[in-house]
Amino acid sequence: MTAPAFAHAAEIERSLELLAERCEDPAPLVYGKVFAAHPQMEAHFWRDTNGSIRGEMLARTFTALLDFVGDRHYADHMIGTELITHEGYDVPREVFATFFGFVAETVREVLGADWTAATETAWRELLAEIDGYVGRTPRSDVTAPAFTEMRQAFESRGGAA
């Protein structure tokens, strides 16, 4: 069973369509905001000499956003998975969680006067919902007490250490 569509899907889709029409490559704008807010993250892109990695990551983000506001075939799970993956790249989840907001800021800037009150509401609610998924994703940098208890019980029964 798939989750119901996001209530403001049409507004998000419209804003992304306008972004695509008006900005050939929004990656420099988005990542400019990321690096301005989190300058320590720029060093993580040492291999990205031509911007293709940033471009691919942003393209995947747009695809995930469209799925998230649509049928949610995978995007709700992808957010948590990518959060943990990025922690493996030493990207703190608190930094990862800001990325979607920088996308929204970029869309707002590019749309200018076409960023309406309805668009603002849609993005605000979308970002809040995504933040909920981020908050519910288990941390990879701490051991949850419940997991510790389960592991100890398993080991006490003669399970692998």
Residue pairs with C-beta under 8 A, 6 or more apart in sequence:
2 71
2 72
2 73
3 71
3 72
3 76
5 69
5 70
5 71
6 12
6 68
6 69
6 70
6 125
6 126
6 129
7 125
8 69
8 118
8 121
8 122
8 125
8 126
9 69
9 70
11 116
11 118
11 119
11 121
11 122
11 123
12 65
12 66
12 69
12 122
12 123
12 126
13 66
13 69
14 119
15 107
15 111
15 115
15 119
15 122
15 123
16 62
16 65
16 66
16 107
18 107
18 110
18 111
18 114
19 26
19 106
19 107
19 110
19 111
22 110
22 111
23 29
23 110
25 51
25 55
26 58
26 106
26 107
26 110
27 51
27 54
27 55
27 58
28 51
28 54
29 106
29 109
29 110
30 54
30 58
30 99
30 102
30 103
30 106
31 45
31 54
31 58
33 102
33 105
33 106
34 41
34 98
34 99
34 102
35 41
35 42
37 98
37 102
38 95
38 98
41 91
41 95
44 89
44 90
44 91
45 53
45 54
47 53
48 54
58 103
61 99
61 100
61 103
64 74
64 75
64 78
64 79
65 75
65 100
65 103
65 126
66 75
67 73
67 74
67 75
67 78
68 75
68 76
68 79
68 126
68 129
68 130
69 126
76 133
79 130
79 133
79 134
79 137
80 133
80 134
80 136
80 137
82 96
83 93
83 96
83 97
83 134
83 137
84 137
84 138
84 140
86 93
86 96
87 93
87 96
87 139
87 140
87 141
88 140
93 134
93 137
93 139
96 134
97 131
97 134
100 126
100 127
100 130
101 127
104 123
104 126
104 127
107 115
107 123
108 115
108 119
108 120
108 123
111 119
138 144
155 161
